[in-house]
Amino acid sequence: MDGLACIIALCYSGIIYADQPMEVIIYSRHNCHLCHVALRIARLVQADIPFTLHSIDIAQDTKLLALYGHRVPVVLIDQQERLAGKMTERELRAALKKARWSKSISRILSRLGLHPNRG
């Protein structure tokens, strides 16, 4: 069975199913204007694209403060850093779309016994 036929078979067999909502984490600081804007943009986009949203103040965690410091806001989608600093609604939508597709493709390739992240 060729690759496309395998993907179609997996879809129809129910092995590949609708993804659970993505998880978006925005690392921020208390008096950060860009952080407030990023959170507002995320809530706006959330009305169209389902995802869980968490905002975490890095000042409460020394490890996060050391990692992200002055780079906030930092947006993680499904535990992967996708955006940092100033962002637009368009950029967030594109990052969500890319994350959704890469997650689906990885699952399909894994089911086919292929591992794209291995060299």
C-alpha angles and dihedrals in degrees: 000000000000123000097263092048089051092052092049091048091050091050094050094044090058094241089118107053137171110294120249111247114287119249118236120193121187114198108206146152130238104255097031114130094194089051092055090048092049091051091049091050091048092052090049093051091044088068088067104028120044115234138134113249129208128175116202125191106222092202088076093060122052092201092055091043090054092047100045106018108151096358094087136163093057118175121207119190114196090344095308123111108241107160138018134183122357113012139174132219089250092054092050092048090050092048091050092048092049092048092048092051096044090050092051094044091049091052092049093048091047091053089051090052094250122129112201094185094059118091 
